[in-house]
């Protein structure tokens, strides 16, 4: 995972609240987590199913905590 601050500025600059953030290389889900915290929707995908599962778990824990 990389620092959340790294993607915060581009998300705020490029998407309105309620907009959609696309991350075609979701990895561990940091971009999706920041998008959710900033009230953006997100679409994340990854060729590696293990990373997609990690991202789903991390984002799910944010939503259901």
C-alpha positions in Angstrom: 0.0 0.0 0.0 1.2 3.5 -0.7 0.4 6.7 1.3 -3.2 7.9 1.0 -2.0 11.5 0.6 -0.5 10.5 -2.8 -3.9 10.0 -4.4 -5.9 12.5 -2.4 -5.0 15.6 -4.4 -5.7 14.0 -7.9 -9.0 12.6 -6.7 -10.1 16.0 -5.3 -8.9 17.8 -8.5 -10.4 15.5 -11.0 -13.7 14.3 -9.6 -16.7 16.0 -8.0 -18.3 14.7 -4.8 -20.3 11.7 -5.8 -18.2 11.2 -9.0 -16.5 8.0 -10.0 -12.8 7.1 -9.6 -11.5 4.4 -11.9 -8.5 2.4 -10.8 -7.6 -0.3 -13.3 -4.7 -1.5 -11.1 -6.4 -1.5 -7.7 -3.7 -3.5 -6.0 -4.4 -3.3 -2.2 -7.2 -0.7 -2.6 -5.6 2.5 -1.3 -7.2 4.6 -4.1 -10.6 3.1 -3.5 -10.3 3.8 0.3 -9.4 7.4 -0.3 -12.2 7.8 -2.9 -14.7 6.4 -0.3 -13.4 8.7 2.4 -13.8 11.7 0.0 -17.4 10.7 -0.9 -16.5 9.4 -4.3 -17.7 6.2 -5.9 -15.0 3.9 -7.3 -14.4 1.1 -9.7 -11.3 -1.0 -9.1 -10.0 -4.0 -10.9 -6.8 -6.0 -11.0 -5.6 -9.0 -13.0 -4.2 -10.6 -9.8 -7.1 -12.1 -7.9 -5.2 -12.1 -4.6 -4.8 -8.3 -4.8 -8.4 -7.8 -5.7 -9.4 -9.9 -2.6 -7.1 -7.8 -0.4 -8.7 -4.6 -1.8 -12.2 -5.9 -1.3 -11.4 -6.8 2.3 -9.8 -3.4 3.1 -12.6 -1.4 1.5 -15.3 -3.6 3.1 -13.8 -3.1 6.5 -14.0 0.7 5.9 -17.6 0.5 4.9 -18.8 -1.9 7.7 -16.8 -0.5 10.6 
